[in-house]
Amino acid sequence: MSKRNKIIYWIATLWLALGMVSTGIVQLLKVKEETDVITGLGYPIYFLTLLGIAKLLGAVAVLVPKFPILKEWAYAGFFFAMLGAIFSHIASGNASMGVIFPPLLLLVLTVVSWYFRPSNRKMALTS
């Protein structure tokens, strides 16, 4: 892996982990602004607990060495959670750029981190 690709990977991965940990904590603490958003989208408040725990565990899975299958699941979870957030805002009619940008950024960081991950963080292909 080239030095350039390692730098891209670590920048994207660290920003992704920071974003997931920070939003996960906000969701677990059930900050009023977050509960207002989630209920405004039509989801129950307990959904914040599920999202918060999943984001924290996913960030750990993406950052620690080894466990490539777990990493794939974490990346998939991040991808679908952020895609779901974007779609939920669009479907609810609240699709301003200020609302869509944070999950869109995390979605892009997820894809970039996944794409540039080193070979020792990928699943081995078997035939």
N, C-alpha and C positions, 0 to 999 in steps of 0.2 A: 504494500500500500504506500502510495506516495505521501510525502510530507504534507502537500497541499490537501489531499483527501483526508488525512488524519485531522488537520486543523479544521476543515469544514465539518467533519463528523463531531469533533468535540465541542465546537461552538454551538452547533445545532442541538446536540444532545444535552449539553448543560443548560441552554436556554429552555429547551423542552422540559427538562426535569424541574427547573425553577418555576416555570409556568404551571406545571401540573401540581407540584407541591403547594405552591401559593394558593391556587384556586381550590385545591383539595382541602386545605386547612380552612379557608373561608367557608367552604361548603359544610365541613364537619362542625364548625362553630355556629353554623346557621345564622350568619350575619343578616340583618334585616333586609338589606338591599338584595342579597342573594335569594332569600326566601320570597321576596316580592317578585323577582324575575321568574323563579321556578313556578310559583303558583300562577303568575300571569301567563305562562306558557301552557298551563293546564296540568302540570305534574304535581303529585303530592309532595309535601315537605320531606317525607322520609326518603325520597329519591336522592336528596342531597347527601345523606349518609352513605348510600351505596356509591355514588359518584366520588365522594371524598375519599373513602377507603380504597376504591379501585385506582384512583389517581396516585395516591401515596404508594401503594404496592407496585403499581406500574412503573413509577419513577425509580424505585429501588431496583426492580427487575432490569430496567434498561441500563442503569448505571453499574451494577455489579458485574464482575467478570463471570464467565461460564454461563450455564443454563440457557443455551440458545433457543430451546423450545419455549421456555417461559418468556424470553425477550420477544419472540414472534407474537405470542398472545398479547403481551403488553402493547406492542406497536399496533396490533389489530384493534385492541380495545381503545387506545388513544384515537386512532383513525376514525372508528365508528362513533365514538363519543363526540368528537369535534364535528364530524359530518352531521350527526344528529342535532347538535346544538345549532349549527347553521340552518339546517332545514327547519327546525322548530321555530326559530326566529322569523324565517321567511314565511312559513305557513301561518304564523300568528299575525302577520302583517307588520311586524316590527323589524324591518330589514334595513335599518339605517346602517351606514358604514361604521359608526361608533359601536354598534351592537354586534355586528358581524365580524369586525376586524379581529378581536381577540381569539375567537375559536378558529378563524381562518388562519391566523398566524401560527397557532399551535398545530393545526392540520398540516401546514407547509413544513414546519419544523419536524413533525413526525415523519413525513415522507423523506425529507432530506437526511435526517438522522438514520432512518432505516436503509436508505439507498447507499449511504457512505459508510455504513458500519464495517469494521474490519472483519476479515475472514474468520478470526477466532471467536467472533460474536454471531456467526451465522450457523444455521443448521447444516450438518453434513448431508450431502446428497447421496442417497443409496440407490442402487439399481437392482 
